[in-house]
Structure formats: structure tokens, C-alpha cells
């Protein structure tokens, strides 16, 4: 909070009055991160899209200063920040469902692929290696993790138990009201 006050050139009581505590500040930062027009990459294939997404994630997690990793870690110390972190992840997962719906439309993935499971399968190795183990970035990791997830999805390992709408990959069948 003191560093924010110094950076903003205001007294620290101004910062505390605005956010109350670090959790309030983190919640605003996380909420602001979702107020953008970011869309998942469109390379023309699910593996390519997941690789490009993973490259973005690896870049964000290894950038200096390590803001993303610090935000993730700090958000576990505040209920308010944890709720904001959850909202951000829900937003990002919803946006990334487009990767699956495009692949389903192109016939590359079956309509019953669970978009969230595919995204978690593709991205989890990056968070595991870079945040949990704090290993140096591996330029092969984004592609390797994406390839593994895409192969698992193509083999049906990430299918849902309920039929999914091919247009809205994450939701159940729409009842015919989608294009």
C-alpha cells in the first residue's frame, strides 16, 4: 500500500481510504484486468491456438517485474481479492471457449469436448512449472503442453458426459435456437 501511495504521489491514508486494505486494492487490480478487449488467439487449429495462448501465459508469468505471479499469490491472502481472482478466471475461461467452438465448427474436435477441461489441461503445466516450481521458462513448454491437450481432446479424453452445443462449446445443447 505504501508503494502504491508513493507511485501515485499521494499520502498513504488516501490509498487506505480508497481501498481499505491490500485485498481491496488487489480486487480492483484483478477486476481491471478483466476490463479489456482481449480475445484468444486464432491460428486456425486448436493446437496452434493453445500454443499461442500458452506463449502469452509464459510471457506474462516470466515478465519483469513478476506482477502476474505476485497478484496470484497475494490474492490467496484476501477473501475480497480471491473473489476478484475467481471472476477474472471465469471471464478468461469464457473467452477461451471460442478456441473450442471454432475447432468444433471446423470439424477438428467433437462437439462434446469440455472447453474448460481442455483449457486447464493445456495451461496447467505452465502454472505448475513457472509459478509452483519456479523453473526457468522453457521455450518448448507452451507447444508441448498444447499438443498434449489437443491430442487428449481429439482422443475424446476431455469429453463431457452431456451433449454440448457445437456453437456454444461450453454449454449444453441450446434446443436449436443457435445458428
matplotlib code that plots the C-alpha trace (Angstrom):
import matplotlib.pyplot as plt

x = [0.0, 2.9, 4.5, 1.2, 0.9, 4.5, 3.9, 0.6, 2.2, -0.5, -0.4, -0.8, -4.1, -5.6, -4.8, -6.2, -9.3, -9.9, -9.3, -9.4, -6.7, -4.4, -7.3, -9.4, -6.6, -5.9, -9.6, -9.6, -6.5, -7.9, -11.2, -9.5, -7.5, -10.9, -11.9, -10.2, -10.9, -8.5, -9.6, -7.9, -5.5, -6.9, -4.2, -6.5, -6.0, -6.8, -3.1, -1.9, -4.4, -3.5, 0.2, -0.2, -2.3, 0.4, 3.1, 1.1, 0.8, 4.5, 5.4, 3.1, 4.4, 8.0, 7.9, 9.8, 8.6, 6.7, 3.4, 1.1, 2.7, 2.7, -1.0, -1.9, 0.0, -1.3, -4.9, -4.9, -4.5, -7.7, -11.3, -12.1, -9.2, -9.9, -13.4, -12.0, -9.4, -12.3, -14.3, -11.2, -10.6, -14.3, -14.1, -10.9, -12.3, -15.5, -13.5, -11.2, -14.2, -14.0, -11.0, -13.1, -16.2, -14.0, -12.4, -15.8, -17.1, -14.0, -14.6, -11.3, -12.9, -16.0, -18.9, -18.7, -15.3, -15.4, -13.8, -12.8, -11.1, -9.2, -8.0, -6.9, -5.2, -3.3, -2.4, -1.8, 1.8, 2.8, 1.5, 2.9, 6.4, 6.6, 4.6, 4.8, 8.2, 9.7, 11.7, 13.2, 11.0, 11.3, 10.6, 9.2, 6.7, 3.9, 3.8, 4.3, 1.5, -0.8, 0.0, -0.7, -4.0, -5.1, -4.2, -6.2, -9.2, -9.0, -8.9, -12.1, -10.3, -11.8, -15.3, -18.3, -20.8, -23.7, -24.1, -22.8, -24.0, -21.4, -21.8, -21.5, -18.9, -19.2, -22.9, -25.5, -27.4, -29.3, -32.5, -32.0, -32.1, -28.4, -27.1]
y = [0.0, 2.3, 1.7, 2.5, 5.8, 6.7, 5.8, 7.8, 10.7, 10.7, 10.2, 6.6, 7.4, 8.3, 4.8, 3.2, 5.4, 4.3, 0.6, -0.2, -2.8, -4.7, -7.1, -4.2, -2.9, -6.3, -6.8, -3.6, -4.6, -8.0, -6.6, -4.0, -6.8, -8.2, -4.9, -5.3, -6.5, -9.4, -12.4, -15.8, -16.3, -17.7, -19.6, -21.9, -25.0, -26.0, -26.9, -23.6, -21.6, -23.3, -22.9, -19.2, -18.9, -20.7, -18.4, -15.4, -17.0, -17.9, -14.3, -12.9, -15.2, -14.5, -10.8, -8.5, -7.3, -10.5, -8.8, -11.7, -14.3, -11.8, -11.0, -14.7, -15.3, -12.2, -12.9, -16.0, -13.8, -11.9, -13.1, -10.0, -10.5, -14.2, -13.4, -11.0, -13.6, -16.1, -13.5, -13.0, -16.7, -17.2, -14.4, -15.8, -19.3, -18.0, -16.1, -19.0, -21.3, -19.7, -21.9, -25.0, -23.7, -22.7, -26.2, -27.9, -25.8, -26.8, -30.4, -30.7, -31.5, -33.3, -31.2, -33.0, -31.6, -29.8, -26.5, -25.7, -29.1, -28.6, -25.2, -26.3, -29.3, -27.1, -24.3, -26.1, -27.2, -23.6, -22.5, -25.7, -25.1, -21.3, -20.4, -23.5, -24.9, -21.6, -23.3, -21.2, -20.7, -23.5, -22.4, -25.8, -25.9, -23.9, -26.1, -29.4, -28.7, -27.5, -30.6, -32.9, -31.2, -31.2, -34.9, -35.7, -33.8, -35.4, -38.8, -38.0, -37.9, -34.4, -35.0, -34.0, -36.5, -34.4, -33.4, -29.9, -27.4, -27.2, -23.4, -22.8, -25.4, -24.9, -25.1, -27.9, -28.2, -25.0, -26.6, -25.5, -21.7, -21.1, -20.5]
z = [0.0, 0.8, -2.6, -4.3, -2.4, -3.4, -7.0, -7.1, -5.2, -2.6, 1.2, 2.3, 4.1, 0.7, -0.5, 2.6, 2.4, -1.2, -0.9, 2.9, 2.7, 0.3, -0.5, -1.8, -3.9, -5.3, -6.1, -8.1, -9.9, -10.8, -11.8, -14.0, -15.7, -17.0, -18.4, -21.7, -25.2, -25.2, -27.3, -27.6, -30.5, -33.8, -35.6, -37.5, -35.3, -31.7, -31.1, -32.6, -30.6, -27.4, -28.1, -28.8, -25.6, -23.6, -25.1, -23.9, -20.4, -20.3, -21.3, -18.6, -15.9, -16.7, -17.3, -15.0, -12.6, -11.8, -11.4, -12.5, -10.2, -7.4, -7.9, -8.0, -4.7, -3.0, -3.9, -1.7, 1.3, 1.0, 0.5, -1.5, -3.8, -4.1, -5.3, -7.9, -9.0, -9.5, -11.6, -13.7, -14.3, -15.1, -17.7, -19.2, -19.4, -21.0, -23.6, -24.4, -25.1, -28.5, -29.2, -28.8, -30.6, -33.6, -33.7, -33.4, -36.3, -38.4, -37.5, -35.7, -32.3, -31.3, -30.0, -26.6, -25.7, -22.3, -23.1, -19.5, -19.1, -22.4, -21.3, -17.9, -19.4, -21.8, -19.5, -16.1, -16.9, -17.4, -14.0, -12.4, -13.8, -13.7, -10.5, -8.3, -9.2, -10.3, -13.0, -15.8, -18.8, -21.4, -25.0, -25.8, -22.8, -24.4, -27.5, -25.7, -23.2, -26.1, -28.2, -25.2, -24.5, -28.2, -28.6, -25.4, -26.7, -30.2, -28.5, -26.5, -23.1, -22.4, -23.5, -21.3, -20.1, -21.5, -25.2, -25.9, -28.5, -31.4, -31.5, -27.7, -26.8, -23.1, -22.7, -23.0, -26.2, -26.9, -28.1, -31.7, -31.1, -32.1, -35.6]

ax = plt.figure().add_subplot(projection="3d")
ax.plot(x, y, z, "-o")
ax.set_aspect("equal")
plt.show()
